Structures are given as structure tokens and as C-alpha cells.
Amino acid sequence: MTLIQGYLFRQIALPVVAACASLAGIGILSQSLDQLEIIVERGQSVWVMVKLTLLAVPQLLGVILPIGLFVGALIALTRLQREQELTAAYAAGMSRWSLIAPAAALALIVMALTLVSNVVVQPWTQREARNQTFEIRTDLAALLVEEGRFVQGPNGLTVYVQEIEQNGLLKNLFVYLDNGGTVTTWNAAEARFGEVDGLPVLTMRDGSMQRPSSTGVLNSLTFASNAIDLSPFAAQDQTIRYKVSDLWITQLFSPDADLIERTGSRRELLAEAHSRLSSPLYALAAMALALAAILGGSFSRTGYGLRIAKAAAVFLIVRILGYAVVAASVWNGWLNLFQYLLPIATTAIALRLLFLALKPQRRSRLKWSALLPRRVLA
């Protein structure tokens, strides 16, 4: 890049980065509110909620990056055009391609980042999030314990905890077990879930146990520490079931019979694969529309609100149509071609309008003075 192109690149890139960061912050806030249930109802730590929230961000980048690029480019180009910096650069002899080259380079960078995120980062983070969620759902501490409520577990087990501290310590625990033959109850001031020789146990401190004998006499004993084996209550037949968004791109294009049975049809997998590869093209469409909105007309001191509104409406409609094409591709495989044609056609049309606006127009009308005789002018 030349010195002027580097300046234009920086002036456009900073608002784009700010817009993408703002949208990512909104997405993180939304995801954190959804994950708040993990702390409230599942008794997990704040770190688990933060981890799941961050793992969900790459899936949003395919939507956030093109929108952030469009918004940031409009802000930057509007300021540059209002201060006539683009007009001065064009009047100084810069060609049309040289003028839009910094914006095109930024769009290509965003497209590459989106592609890497869709192909590599997203499936990895989605699989990690799925594994973490599976551990939470199969965690006995999360399944059997809920603060202030009686939770009925499997095989006649009922657990009540008055308070759950952030470090996992259980306060004022009550356990009721009816195995069909005898009924046993435990009370403890403190308790904690753990493992002994790879088996889940519940270690209780400062408590008592009550169990009726075969003759009907209630036996009661107190203990300083006691452990209950929870392995009979742990589910052993559960397995992780990955969704289409969790699969690698190679699995989407070449799935085996077992993968198709567990996740979805072959057309659904192909639609997801083509969606990951085609969605980065919307970065080019977003930048082309932003350039056409600002440079696709004459200079205006009153602003470019109407042009920006038209470009935003076109981008919104095109993006919604893109999602519709992805959904339709599940039923008609040949529609996957339109996942690529839609953003490419939008980019081509926007650039065509841009170049027509930047091209100097020849005057087709002669001046009235040229039509008058010289004697009349004299």
C-alpha cells in the first residue's frame, strides 16, 4: 500500500474493529445470561459459566463480523467523504481501484478470519462446549443437589441441602434412601461430593444415620465422618451426542452411516458445510454495499442517511435470503449453489454501481451558446 492507502486502511479499520467488538460484547452478554442457569440451578462455579460463554462466541462470529464490517465501514467512509478526504485523494490522481483497495483489503481480512473461524475454531469450541455440558448434566452434584429443595434421584434416593457454598461445600444435608427393603436416612452438618478409587462418593461430617431393624427397632448412630457410595445412582449408559454444528468440515462432506444416523441427513450436513464456506463471502458484500452507499452518488453536505438506509435494507434482505437458502438446501441439494451466488451477485452489483458513480460522465448536451451564430454573439 502507498502512504495514502495505508492512511485510508487505518481510518476504516479502527471503526470496524470497534463495531465488531461492540457486537461481540453484546453477544457475550446474551450468552452469559443464558448460561446463568448453570450457576443457579446446577450449582456450578462462575468459571464454568465464563468458559461456556466464551466457547459460544466463535459460532456468532459468522454473523457478527460481516455486520460489524458493514457498520464500521459506513461510519468511517461517511466521515472521510464528509471531510472530502476521499474526494481529494481521487482528484489527486488515485484510480478507482487504488481508492477502494484499502477497503477491499480489509474485507478480505475479515473474510479470511470468518473462514478460519467457521472451519477450524467453531467446531472445536462447539465440541468442547458439548463435552462440558455433558459433564454438567451427568454430574451427580448437579443432578442430586438443589439449594433449598428436595431433589428426587434414581433408585429411591432423595437429597435435601439447605445451603450450597461457592466452593461446593454442602450445608445441613438430609439424605433419604428407600431401596425397596429398608429405609435409611442421613443427616450431616457438612458434606462434599468426591471420588474414591474412581467411584463417586458423598462424604458427610458431623452427622447421624437412622435405619429400622428387621424387628422394627430404630437404630441410630452418630459419626464424625462417613462416606456413601453413589456409584449405583450414576448413569452409565449416557453418551455424548454431537449436533451438526459440532462436526468438522471433513465430516460434513464425507459422513459415514453412523454419523448420519446420530446427527442428521446427508443433505443437512452438506447444507451446513456449504454455509460455513459461503458465509465469509458476505464480508465482501457488506463492504461493497458500504462503498456504494457513500461513494455511489454525488457529494452531500447534509449527510447520506437515505443512501445508508437503502444499503442497510439491501444487506438485511440479502442476509435473510441467505439463511432461507441454507434452510431450503436441506430439502433441495442443488440450492447449495445459491449460497455462493447470492453474496457474489450482491458484491458484483454493488461494485458496478460504485464504478458507474466514480466514472466521469461526458456531457451529452451542447451549450446553447455553441448553437448561436457568431454574429449574434458579437
Steps between C-alpha positions, in 0.01 A plus 500: 500500500601858442510752781152628418360147471650410838334805650163407350541141621560613859213747490260227386642217713466674837120553481461146363690353795294712742172393339597130504613527864172665598293231329718229656444657842125491448524137394710411805251675729211312341679168532596566863136564589404170337775318691396650835279195553814291543588688818148540636359152437803280436725628777800558270773758547526836328798373302283232337249765393778721359652206314171400338427863409835547327470167320174619343655817354664344187162379379380861507797635304348393170216744570690766697797562267309593179260723693784665691689551174195661340429732793862598557565561131193726475616705798854538366405568139236754601756697698762481224250610236352776714847644557567458124810287559384239248417770248845656544670161460305429182565848364872457573519227239415178689322248282174342596663171597768679702232693686302195607802267541535564880134424556523188281809382691316542830203305364732219391655488848156474662401233248812297582437530875140390455608204289757385757244540777233301312729217390738460794408698810122451509491117491774478763328740740160343440633155581668630814177669607306181429744296711479750785120501488497120502718495811265743673190299409656173617655652812333355807565820693297689241232232465436425867552837665292814476511757775191508719310224313446126531649340191387148415774297336504149353445174693306656789756765593385844624738780599440834669763772554432820686798695361764450230818703531697619199780251565256207482457446874149385594343630823231316703455193281214250518507172302213254475547160336225242442641198318177304522601299804626749756487873550811688604540868580811709555541847650825693484617850581736500203554284193694499178494296179823325400655183360668201662676253270320657205153452656273791599444537874329745732711576808301625799630652824341548844181308431283206589334202331164336573390158373226269634599144576315190386315495834378857462751656738649830377878489501678833521866588505706815479824543310772754451555396137319258275500432124211374285575313178307671220605272214160319495335836430734613223376451144743283304324476163503868399717610208576836342284578198656760274291730284561613142669820619753293697635303204819568308479610140637165381229317692235719340615423146583131558277365778476130576175314560534513879556877497196557279286290735615692809499857367288558190443426134771532236329805348492671839872440545578631150289812560696570819833445322416736213364754748833510684691547175265758346424721801843673486402635156249729672797703625572598138134580443487713816803708398378538141162626619665741743720642223204529264294678767761771563686528169213395275364849461584867507647676799245614757559733792169405661604139551441164341214370712282392210781317323609328821141394569469351151832315532408370846164378371666322209758337728230389744285352224796322341610353834149377581474346154832330569361333811190401304716341230689301767171369638371419152822320411413232755212396273654583161872435472543699178409818689842487670634676190290806587676523836803623304320681218296726729791683671711498182217653294436762768869593501513522120190720474621733778841538338338564162295783648809633674711512184220662303482773762879552507533504122511856359191559290530676165260777428257392235340840462661794318492845644237732356776751421661252263181485295472875449670675202814692572342821376229473763757449767695799375 
